[in-house]
Amino acid sequence: MPDPLPIPDALTQLVLQNPPRSAADMRRMIDGFAAFMNADLPEVGAFHEGVSISEGVSADVVVPKTAGPHPVVVYLHGGGWICGSARTHRKLAFRLAEAGFLVLNVDYRLAPEHPFPAAPEDCYAAARFVAERGAELGVDPSRIAIGGDSAGGNLTAVVAQMARDRRGPRLRYQLLVYPVTDARFDTASYRDNAEGYFLTTAMMKWFWKKYLADPMDAENPYASPLRAKDLAGLPPGLCITAEYDPLRDEGEAYAERLRESGVDVAATRYDGMFHGFFGMGALLDQAKTAVAQAAEGLRKALA
């Protein structure tokens, strides 16, 4: 087993407060790091900021250089449902557009101002938007994928369940990047990786407390998708996890349950990596490899 990579110096400020004092503090720290990570954006065909999806919800639209109509990825940013935005994940959205997808990078409403179920409902509305009005953006509505990292991975799993339960829209693929799938905190990875690897167990407890106005909502599969009784009929996909991540085991457990339910889902654990690595292509070669793997999976599913 390789030694974990040290947390980049640029992340130091994010782990000084465990948990953070407030949502505002956490947002300032994430925004500061994102400004560094979003340098040197790749070239794309077009970029439209703040496209209205529904009341209070918008998205950035990143258009590839290729000719449309385009396959589309509805991307849901991470940040513990508390922080993050389309702006913090802009470079990642541009990387996916560079690979040939139109990316709808969603700015869903954040907790604690807008607790569960605001975020999943907003993200489901974004999926419906591209299915019903995507032609206005040059989208092929028959080629829709959804994806996200961390809390965005949670929302990806949840929206896939919503789309199945509500009979649409049809999603062709789900990209689950170290997804949050349960609120139990009882896995080996929560114990073994509790501190020292960017995301901590204490932080995750803080995020869940801010996200759920009613603690009983943790039982709802639209909050904890691993608790769903039935995962059959969900779209195929890819689940990426990191070895030194408190969320590792619950992400892998969700992928295993999908496979047991007959869903074709690949799962890859990136050894030596920690939570958040997927968006760190400016710092980590493994991040570039993971994004390339995700793009290849999306390309095959949306061909």
C-alpha positions in Angstrom: 0.0 0.0 0.0 1.5 3.3 -1.0 2.0 6.1 1.5 -0.7 8.9 1.2 0.4 12.0 -0.6 0.8 15.0 1.6 -2.0 17.5 1.5 -0.9 20.3 -0.9 0.1 23.5 0.9 -2.7 25.4 -0.9 -5.2 23.4 1.2 -3.7 24.2 4.6 -6.2 26.9 5.4 -9.1 24.5 4.7 -8.1 22.1 7.5 -7.3 24.6 10.2 -10.8 24.7 11.5 -12.3 21.3 12.3 -15.2 21.7 12.0 -15.4 25.3 10.7 -16.9 28.0 12.9 -19.6 28.9 10.4 -20.9 28.2 6.9 -19.5 31.7 5.9 -16.0 30.8 7.0 -16.1 27.5 5.1 -17.4 29.3 1.9 -14.6 31.9 2.1 -11.9 29.2 2.4 -13.3 27.1 -0.5 -13.7 30.2 -2.7 -10.1 31.2 -2.0 -8.7 27.8 -3.0 -11.0 27.7 -6.0 -9.5 30.9 -7.3 -6.1 29.2 -7.4 -7.5 26.0 -8.9 -9.4 27.8 -11.7 -6.3 29.4 -13.3 -5.5 28.6 -17.0 -9.0 27.4 -18.1 -8.9 25.2 -21.2 -10.4 26.5 -24.4 -14.0 25.6 -25.1 -16.6 26.5 -27.7 -18.6 28.9 -25.6 -19.4 29.8 -22.0 -22.7 31.1 -20.6 -22.7 32.1 -16.9 -25.8 32.1 -14.7 -28.4 30.6 -17.0 -31.7 30.5 -15.2 -33.0 26.9 -14.4 -35.9 27.7 -12.0 -36.6 30.2 -9.3 -33.4 30.6 -7.3 -31.5 28.1 -9.3 -29.0 28.8 -12.1 -26.3 27.0 -14.0 -23.2 27.8 -16.0 -23.3 26.3 -19.5 -20.0 25.2 -21.0 -20.2 24.3 -24.7 -17.6 22.1 -26.4 -15.9 23.0 -29.7 -17.5 20.1 -31.5 -20.6 20.5 -33.6 -24.0 19.9 -31.9 -26.4 18.7 -30.9 -24.2 17.7 -27.9 -24.4 15.0 -25.3 -24.8 16.8 -21.9 -23.4 16.3 -18.5 -25.4 17.8 -15.6 -22.6 18.4 -13.1 -23.3 18.9 -9.4 -20.5 20.4 -7.4 -19.3 19.2 -4.0 -18.9 21.2 -0.8 -20.9 19.4 1.8 -24.2 20.9 0.6 -23.0 24.1 2.4 -20.4 25.6 0.1 -19.0 25.3 -3.4 -20.6 26.7 -6.5 -20.5 26.5 -10.3 -17.6 28.9 -10.0 -15.5 26.7 -7.6 -15.9 23.8 -10.1 -15.5 25.8 -13.3 -12.2 24.3 -14.4 -13.5 20.8 -14.0 -16.6 21.7 -16.0 -14.3 23.1 -18.7 -12.2 19.9 -18.7 -15.4 17.9 -19.3 -16.4 20.2 -22.1 -13.0 19.9 -23.6 -13.7 16.2 -23.8 -16.7 16.9 -26.0 -19.7 17.3 -23.7 -21.9 20.3 -23.1 -21.8 20.8 -19.3 -24.6 22.2 -17.2 -22.7 23.2 -14.0 -25.5 23.7 -11.5 -25.7 26.3 -8.8 -28.2 24.6 -6.5 -29.4 26.2 -3.3 -27.2 25.7 -0.2 -27.8 24.8 3.4 -28.3 25.8 6.1 -30.3 28.6 4.5 -32.0 26.0 2.3 -31.8 22.6 4.0 -32.8 19.2 2.6 -34.6 18.6 0.3 -33.9 21.9 -1.5 -30.6 20.7 -3.1 -31.9 17.4 -4.6 -35.1 19.1 -5.9 -33.0 21.8 -7.5 -30.7 19.3 -9.1 -33.6 17.2 -10.3 -35.1 20.4 -11.9 -31.8 20.9 -13.7 -32.0 17.4 -15.1 -35.6 18.1 -16.3 -34.4 21.4 -17.8 -32.0 19.8 -20.1 -34.5 17.1 -21.1 -37.3 19.5 -21.8 -35.4 22.6 -23.0 -32.0 21.4 -23.8 -32.6 21.9 -27.5 -32.4 25.6 -26.9 -28.8 25.1 -25.8 -27.8 22.7 -28.6 -28.3 19.6 -26.4 -29.3 16.1 -27.6 -32.0 15.3 -25.0 -31.6 11.6 -25.6 -28.0 11.7 -24.3 -28.1 13.0 -20.7 -25.6 12.1 -18.0 -25.4 13.3 -14.4 -22.4 13.5 -12.3 -20.8 15.1 -9.2 -18.2 14.9 -6.5 -18.7 14.5 -2.7 -22.0 16.1 -1.8 -22.5 16.4 -5.6 -21.9 12.7 -5.8 -24.7 12.3 -3.2 -27.0 14.5 -5.3 -26.1 12.5 -8.4 -27.1 9.3 -6.8 -30.3 10.9 -5.4 -31.3 12.5 -8.7 -30.8 9.2 -10.5 -33.2 7.6 -8.0 -35.7 10.5 -8.4 -35.6 10.2 -12.2 -36.4 6.5 -11.9 -39.1 7.0 -9.3 -40.7 9.9 -11.1 -40.5 8.3 -14.5 -38.1 10.7 -16.1 -36.0 12.2 -17.4 -34.0 9.2 -18.8 -30.4 9.4 -17.7 -27.8 7.4 -19.6 -25.0 7.5 -17.0 -24.1 8.5 -13.5 -20.7 9.7 -12.5 -20.2 9.3 -8.7 -17.0 10.8 -7.5 -16.3 9.9 -3.8 -20.0 10.3 -3.1 -21.7 10.8 0.3 -24.2 7.9 0.5 -25.1 7.5 4.2 -25.2 9.5 7.5 -24.1 6.7 9.8 -20.3 7.4 10.2 -19.7 3.7 11.2 -17.4 2.5 8.4 -13.7 1.6 8.7 -12.8 4.5 6.5 -14.5 7.0 8.8 -12.3 5.6 11.7 -9.1 5.1 9.8 -9.2 8.4 7.9 -10.8 10.5 10.6 -8.1 13.2 10.6 -5.2 14.3 8.5 -6.5 13.9 4.9 -8.3 17.2 4.1 -11.9 16.0 4.8 -12.4 14.7 8.4 -15.0 12.8 10.2 -15.8 15.8 12.4 -16.3 17.9 9.2 -18.7 15.4 7.8 -20.8 15.4 11.0 -20.9 19.2 10.8 -22.0 19.1 7.2 -24.8 16.7 7.9 -26.0 18.7 10.9 -26.2 21.8 8.7 -27.8 20.0 5.8 -30.7 18.2 7.6 -33.1 20.5 9.5 -34.7 17.4 10.9 -32.2 14.6 11.9 -34.9 12.0 11.0 -34.4 13.0 7.3 -31.1 10.9 7.5 -33.4 7.9 7.0 -34.7 9.3 3.7 -33.0 7.7 0.7 -33.1 11.0 -1.1 -30.6 12.1 1.7 -28.9 8.8 2.3 -29.1 7.0 -1.0 -27.5 3.9 0.4 -30.6 3.3 2.5 -32.9 2.9 -0.6 -34.6 -0.4 -0.5 -34.3 -0.9 -4.3 -31.5 0.3 -6.6 -32.7 -1.6 -9.7 -33.4 0.3 -12.8 -30.8 3.0 -12.2 -28.4 4.2 -15.0 -25.0 2.6 -15.4 -22.0 4.6 -14.3 -18.6 4.9 -12.6 -17.8 5.3 -8.9 -14.4 6.8 -8.1 -13.1 6.7 -4.5 -9.9 7.7 -2.8 -7.9 5.5 -0.4 -7.5 8.1 2.3 -11.0 9.4 2.4 -13.6 9.0 5.2 -16.2 8.5 2.4 -14.3 5.7 0.7 -16.3 2.7 2.2 -19.8 4.2 1.7 -19.0 5.0 -1.9 -17.8 1.5 -2.6 -20.7 0.0 -0.7 -23.1 2.0 -2.9 -21.3 0.8 -6.1 -21.5 -2.8 -4.8 -25.3 -2.5 -4.1 -25.8 -1.1 -7.6 -24.0 -4.1 -9.1 -26.0 -6.5 -6.9 -29.2 -4.8 -8.3 -28.1 -5.5 -11.9 -26.7 -2.0 -12.6 -23.5 -1.9 -14.6 -21.3 0.3 -12.5 -17.5 0.3 -12.6 -15.6 1.2 -9.4 -12.1 2.5 -9.1 -10.2 3.3 -5.9 -7.3 5.7 -6.4 -4.6 4.5 -4.0 -2.7 7.2 -2.2 -5.3 9.8 -2.9 -7.5 11.9 -0.5 -10.9 13.5 -0.7 -11.0 16.3 -3.2 -8.2 15.1 -5.4 -10.5 14.8 -8.5 -10.5 18.6 -9.1 -6.8 19.0 -8.5 -5.4 18.5 -12.0 -3.1 21.5 -11.5 -1.4 19.7 -8.7 -1.9 15.9 -9.1 -1.3 13.6 -12.1 -3.8 11.1 -10.5 -6.5 13.8 -10.9 -5.8 14.1 -14.6 -6.0 10.3 -14.9 -9.3 10.2 -13.0 -10.9 12.9 -15.1 -9.8 11.1 -18.2 -11.4 7.9 -16.9 -14.6 9.7 -16.2 -14.6 11.3 -19.7 -14.1 7.9 -21.3 -16.9 6.4 -19.4 -19.2 9.3 -20.3 -18.1 9.1 -24.0 -19.0 5.4 -24.3 -22.3 5.9 -22.5 -23.4 8.9 -24.5 -22.1 7.8 -27.9 
